[in-house]
C-alpha cells in the first residue's frame, strides 16, 4: 500500500492505493496525455456526479480502483 498526495480542484488530499494501481493510473494518464492529478480529478468529478444522482459511489480510492479495472477490462485481448 502506498499513500500519495494529489491535488484535486486546487485541494491537496492523500490517497492510499496498492502500487499496482498507482502504476496503472500512471499508464492511463500517460495514454490520455494528462497528469495523474488531472486523471484523478476527472475520476473524482465523475464520482461526485454519480453520487448526486443517488448512486453509491464509495470513496475516492475505490473509484480509482474501479476506473483502473474498467480500463483493463476494456483493453483488447
MMTF fields as JSON, N, C-alpha, C and O atoms, coordinates in Angstrom:
{
  "mmtfVersion": "1.0.0",
  "mmtfProducer": "UNKNOWN",
  "numBonds": 307,
  "numAtoms": 308,
  "numGroups": 77,
  "numChains": 1,
  "numModels": 1,
  "chainsPerModel": [1],
  "groupsPerChain": [77],
  "chainIdList": ["A"],
  "bondAtomList": [4, 2, 8, 6, 12, 10, 16, 14, 20, 18, 24, 22, 28, 26, 32, 30, 36, 34, 40, 38, 44, 42, 48, 46, 52, 50, 56, 54, 60, 58, 64, 62, 68, 66, 72, 70, 76, 74, 80, 78, 84, 82, 88, 86, 92, 90, 96, 94, 100, 98, 104, 102, 108, 106, 112, 110, 116, 114, 120, 118, 124, 122, 128, 126, 132, 130, 136, 134, 140, 138, 144, 142, 148, 146, 152, 150, 156, 154, 160, 158, 164, 162, 168, 166, 172, 170, 176, 174, 180, 178, 184, 182, 188, 186, 192, 190, 196, 194, 200, 198, 204, 202, 208, 206, 212, 210, 216, 214, 220, 218, 224, 222, 228, 226, 232, 230, 236, 234, 240, 238, 244, 242, 248, 246, 252, 250, 256, 254, 260, 258, 264, 262, 268, 266, 272, 270, 276, 274, 280, 278, 284, 282, 288, 286, 292, 290, 296, 294, 300, 298, 304, 302],
  "bondOrderList": [1, 1, 1, 1, 1, 1, 1, 1, 1, 1, 1, 1, 1, 1, 1, 1, 1, 1, 1, 1, 1, 1, 1, 1, 1, 1, 1, 1, 1, 1, 1, 1, 1, 1, 1, 1, 1, 1, 1, 1, 1, 1, 1, 1, 1, 1, 1, 1, 1, 1, 1, 1, 1, 1, 1, 1, 1, 1, 1, 1, 1, 1, 1, 1, 1, 1, 1, 1, 1, 1, 1, 1, 1, 1, 1, 1],
  "groupList": [{"groupName": "UNK", "atomNameList": ["N", "CA", "C", "O"], "elementList": ["N", "C", "C", "O"], "formalChargeList": [0, 0, 0, 0], "bondAtomList": [1, 0, 2, 1, 3, 2], "bondOrderList": [1, 1, 2], "singleLetterCode": "X", "chemCompType": "L-PEPTIDE LINKING"}],
  "groupTypeList": [0, 0, 0, 0, 0, 0, 0, 0, 0, 0, 0, 0, 0, 0, 0, 0, 0, 0, 0, 0, 0, 0, 0, 0, 0, 0, 0, 0, 0, 0, 0, 0, 0, 0, 0, 0, 0, 0, 0, 0, 0, 0, 0, 0, 0, 0, 0, 0, 0, 0, 0, 0, 0, 0, 0, 0, 0, 0, 0, 0, 0, 0, 0, 0, 0, 0, 0, 0, 0, 0, 0, 0, 0, 0, 0, 0, 0],
  "groupIdList": [1, 2, 3, 4, 5, 6, 7, 8, 9, 10, 11, 12, 13, 14, 15, 16, 17, 18, 19, 20, 21, 22, 23, 24, 25, 26, 27, 28, 29, 30, 31, 32, 33, 34, 35, 36, 37, 38, 39, 40, 41, 42, 43, 44, 45, 46, 47, 48, 49, 50, 51, 52, 53, 54, 55, 56, 57, 58, 59, 60, 61, 62, 63, 64, 65, 66, 67, 68, 69, 70, 71, 72, 73, 74, 75, 76, 77],
  "secStructList": [7, 3, 3, 3, 3, 3, 3, 3, 6, 6, 3, 3, 3, 3, 3, 3, 3, 7, 2, 2, 2, 2, 2, 2, 2, 2, 2, 2, 2, 2, 2, 2, 6, 1, 7, 2, 2, 2, 2, 2, 2, 2, 2, 2, 2, 2, 2, 2, 2, 2, 2, 2, 6, 6, 7, 7, 7, 7, 7, 2, 2, 2, 2, 2, 2, 2, 2, 2, 2, 2, 2, 2, 2, 2, 1, 7, 7],
  "xCoordList": [0.859, 0.0, 0.901, 1.893, 0.539, 1.352, 0.432, -0.567, 0.761, -0.022, 0.662, 1.862, -0.109, 0.431, -0.507, -1.714, 0.076, -0.713, -0.995, -0.118, -2.219, -2.618, -3.383, -3.86, -3.487, -4.258, -5.483, -5.373, -6.648, -7.917, -8.632, -8.927, -8.909, -9.616, -8.947, -9.619, -7.616, -6.868, -6.69, -6.113, -7.173, -7.061, -6.181, -6.329, -5.263, -4.403, -5.139, -5.83, -4.981, -5.533, -4.599, -3.849, -4.64, -3.816, -4.694, -5.825, -4.131, -4.852, -3.956, -2.781, -4.512, -3.783, -4.258, -5.441, -3.311, -3.588, -2.406, -1.28, -2.673, -1.601, -0.755, -1.25, 0.536, 1.466, 0.979, 1.158, 0.372, -0.109, -1.154, -1.184, -2.001, -2.999, -2.356, -2.759, -1.361, -0.645, 0.032, -0.005, 0.642, 1.303, 0.319, 0.605, -0.837, -1.843, -2.421, -2.701, -2.603, -3.07, -2.061, -2.444, -0.775, 0.265, 0.235, 0.36, 0.071, -0.018, -1.251, -1.18, -2.373, -3.615, -3.509, -3.941, -2.94, -2.763, -1.848, -2.139, -0.761, 0.166, -0.517, -0.329, -1.308, -2.011, -3.005, -3.244, -3.581, -4.545, -3.862, -4.494, -2.578, -1.842, -2.156, -2.108, -2.479, -2.772, -1.923, -1.335, -1.862, -1.143, -1.987, -3.196, -1.336, -2.075, -3.07, -4.204, -2.644, -3.559, -4.805, -5.919, -4.628, -5.772, -6.674, -7.898, -6.082, -6.869, -7.654, -8.841, -6.998, -7.683, -8.824, -9.901, -8.585, -9.633, -10.824, -11.968, -10.566, -11.657, -12.468, -13.699, -11.768, -12.442, -13.245, -14.365, -12.684, -13.384, -14.622, -15.676, -14.508, -15.657, -16.784, -17.954, -16.436, -17.447, -18.096, -19.305, -17.285, -17.795, -18.777, -19.823, -18.454, -19.333, -20.644, -21.715, -20.565, -21.794, -22.679, -23.895, -22.072, -22.841, -23.484, -24.627, -22.757, -23.311, -24.492, -25.465, -24.412, -25.516, -26.74, -27.869, -26.517, -27.63, -28.163, -29.034, -27.636, -28.138, -27.421, -27.831, -26.344, -25.605, -24.634, -24.075, -24.441, -23.472, -22.098, -21.783, -21.289, -20.011, -18.834, -17.742, -19.019, -17.905, -16.887, -17.188, -15.706, -14.663, -13.836, -13.998, -12.949, -12.113, -11.188, -11.022, -10.59, -9.699, -10.44, -9.904, -11.66, -12.473, -12.769, -12.697, -13.104, -13.393, -12.171, -12.304, -10.991, -9.767, -9.513, -9.15, -9.701, -9.523, -10.494, -10.119, -11.747, -12.753, -12.436, -12.666, -11.915, -11.538, -10.399, -10.404, -9.429, -8.321, -8.856, -8.484, -9.716, -10.289, -11.065, -10.923, -11.882, -12.656, -11.734, -12.007, -10.649, -9.686, -9.017, -8.849, -8.64, -8.0, -8.971, -8.579, -10.23, -11.224, -11.538, -11.919, -11.38, -11.691, -10.558, -10.76, -9.395, -8.266, -8.495, -9.016, -8.105, -8.234, -7.347, -6.263, -7.829, -7.069, -6.383, -5.701],
  "yCoordList": [-1.166, 0.0, 1.223, 1.285, 2.189, 3.381, 4.588, 4.66, 5.534, 6.752, 7.872, 8.099, 8.57, 9.692, 10.876, 10.726, 12.049, 13.28, 13.694, 13.637, 14.107, 14.618, 15.92, 16.192, 16.707, 17.946, 17.783, 17.488, 17.976, 17.879, 19.205, 19.615, 19.869, 21.16, 22.136, 22.869, 22.128, 23.062, 22.644, 23.39, 21.465, 20.99, 19.749, 18.841, 19.711, 18.551, 17.499, 17.813, 16.259, 15.143, 13.959, 13.863, 13.066, 11.859, 10.67, 10.537, 9.813, 8.62, 7.413, 7.432, 6.365, 5.118, 4.099, 3.767, 3.609, 2.575, 1.617, 1.98, 0.414, -0.543, -0.047, 0.645, -0.414, 0.035, -0.314, 0.474, -1.476, -1.878, -0.893, -0.612, -0.373, 0.604, 1.944, 2.591, 2.369, 3.603, 3.455, 4.371, 2.308, 2.069, 2.178, 2.826, 1.548, 1.587, 2.987, 3.39, 3.733, 5.11, 5.951, 6.788, 5.735, 6.469, 6.113, 7.001, 4.836, 4.41, 5.002, 5.471, 4.977, 5.506, 7.015, 7.525, 7.718, 9.165, 9.476, 10.374, 8.747, 8.962, 8.682, 9.426, 7.617, 7.274, 8.358, 8.581, 9.028, 10.099, 11.454, 12.428, 11.504, 12.756, 13.767, 14.976, 13.256, 14.131, 13.711, 12.629, 14.568, 14.227, 13.276, 13.154, 12.608, 11.744, 12.592, 12.17, 13.793, 14.679, 14.97, 14.924, 15.269, 15.572, 14.354, 14.479, 13.182, 11.956, 11.682, 11.359, 11.809, 11.599, 12.61, 12.269, 13.848, 14.861, 14.497, 14.699, 13.955, 13.522, 12.401, 12.418, 11.44, 10.297, 10.764, 10.301, 11.676, 12.196, 12.986, 12.854, 13.803, 14.58, 13.653, 13.915, 12.578, 11.605, 10.948, 10.714, 10.654, 10.035, 10.975, 10.535, 12.25, 13.232, 13.358, 13.423, 13.393, 13.459, 12.244, 12.375, 11.073, 9.852, 9.886, 9.457, 10.394, 10.493, 11.454, 11.221, 12.535, 13.491, 12.867, 13.283, 11.87, 11.154, 10.028, 9.266, 9.927, 8.942, 7.613, 6.687, 7.496, 6.241, 6.162, 7.174, 4.961, 4.735, 4.611, 3.581, 5.645, 5.672, 5.262, 5.04, 5.156, 4.814, 5.947, 7.079, 5.647, 6.645, 6.807, 6.071, 7.785, 8.069, 6.906, 6.574, 6.286, 5.148, 4.036, 3.43, 3.771, 2.745, 3.149, 2.323, 4.424, 4.907, 4.768, 4.424, 5.034, 4.897, 3.441, 3.137, 2.548, 1.12, 0.656, -0.086, 1.096, 0.7, 1.277, 0.612, 2.493, 3.09, 2.308, 2.073, 1.907, 1.092, -0.242, -0.692, -0.87, -2.153, -2.019, -2.851, -0.976, -0.769, -0.579, -1.095, 0.158, 0.361, -0.946, -1.217, -1.745, -3.03, -3.972, -4.683, -3.977, -4.839, -4.394, -5.211, -3.098, -2.57, -2.793, -2.634, -3.152, -3.376, -4.604, -5.615, -4.516, -5.712, -6.837, -6.606, -8.025, -9.196, -9.89, -10.89],
  "zCoordList": [0.0, 0.0, 0.0, 0.727, -0.824, -0.964, -0.88, -1.596, -0.012, 0.143, -0.627, -0.475, -1.456, -2.226, -2.108, -1.917, -2.226, -2.219, -3.657, -4.518, -3.896, -5.2, -4.972, -3.87, -6.019, -5.967, -6.847, -8.037, -6.25, -6.953, -6.778, -5.655, -7.878, -7.853, -6.88, -6.155, -6.881, -6.05, -4.606, -3.815, -4.245, -2.865, -2.812, -3.629, -1.849, -1.665, -0.851, 0.118, -1.255, -0.499, -0.637, -1.608, 0.32, 0.278, -0.073, 0.393, -0.909, -1.355, -1.145, -1.509, -0.558, -0.368, -1.388, -1.455, -2.184, -3.175, -3.229, -2.889, -3.654, -3.887, -5.059, -5.949, -5.043, -6.081, -7.489, -8.418, -7.649, -8.978, -9.507, -10.705, -8.636, -9.07, -9.41, -10.377, -8.629, -8.967, -10.329, -11.15, -10.56, -11.852, -13.006, -14.013, -12.861, -13.922, -14.11, -15.238, -13.017, -13.147, -13.915, -14.733, -13.657, -14.388, -15.869, -16.713, -16.203, -17.604, -18.278, -19.413, -17.579, -18.135, -18.357, -19.391, -17.396, -17.543, -18.731, -19.521, -18.853, -19.97, -21.302, -22.265, -21.363, -22.603, -22.993, -24.18, -22.016, -22.289, -22.467, -22.877, -22.157, -22.294, -21.203, -21.428, -20.012, -18.875, -17.686, -17.682, -16.682, -15.46, -14.614, -14.815, -13.671, -12.742, -11.948, -11.72, -11.524, -10.797, -11.627, -11.105, -12.916, -13.777, -13.922, -13.873, -14.099, -14.224, -12.948, -13.003, -11.805, -10.528, -10.381, -9.892, -10.805, -10.759, -11.619, -11.213, -12.819, -13.71, -13.066, -13.085, -12.504, -11.876, -10.667, -10.451, -9.881, -8.716, -9.135, -8.512, -10.18, -10.645, -11.1, -10.823, -11.794, -12.22, -11.008, -10.99, -9.997, -8.763, -8.071, -7.593, -8.015, -7.375, -8.148, -7.544, -9.487, -10.305, -10.052, -9.909, -9.997, -9.758, -8.377, -8.215, -7.379, -6.025, -5.996, -5.279, -6.773, -6.845, -7.496, -7.236, -8.341, -8.987, -8.106, -8.525, -6.882, -5.943, -5.954, -5.256, -6.741, -6.786, -5.608, -5.184, -5.09, -4.025, -4.674, -5.269, -4.564, -5.265, -4.401, -4.926, -3.106, -2.238, -2.18, -2.56, -1.714, -1.579, -2.837, -3.81, -2.799, -3.957, -4.286, -5.46, -3.295, -3.567, -4.293, -5.221, -3.878, -4.549, -5.987, -6.897, -6.19, -7.535, -8.441, -9.615, -7.903, -8.693, -9.06, -10.196, -8.103, -8.39, -9.465, -10.373, -9.358, -10.35, -11.726, -12.736, -11.786, -13.067, -13.709, -14.918, -12.9, -13.417, -13.919, -15.003, -13.148, -13.549, -14.86, -15.755, -14.972, -16.192, -17.395, -18.479, -17.203, -18.29, -18.692, -19.881, -17.725, -18.032, -18.749, -19.675, -18.324, -18.959, -20.385, -21.223, -20.661, -21.987, -22.998, -24.202, -22.521, -23.419, -24.283, -23.811, -25.555, -26.403, -25.879, -25.343, -26.047, -25.562, -26.679, -26.458]
}
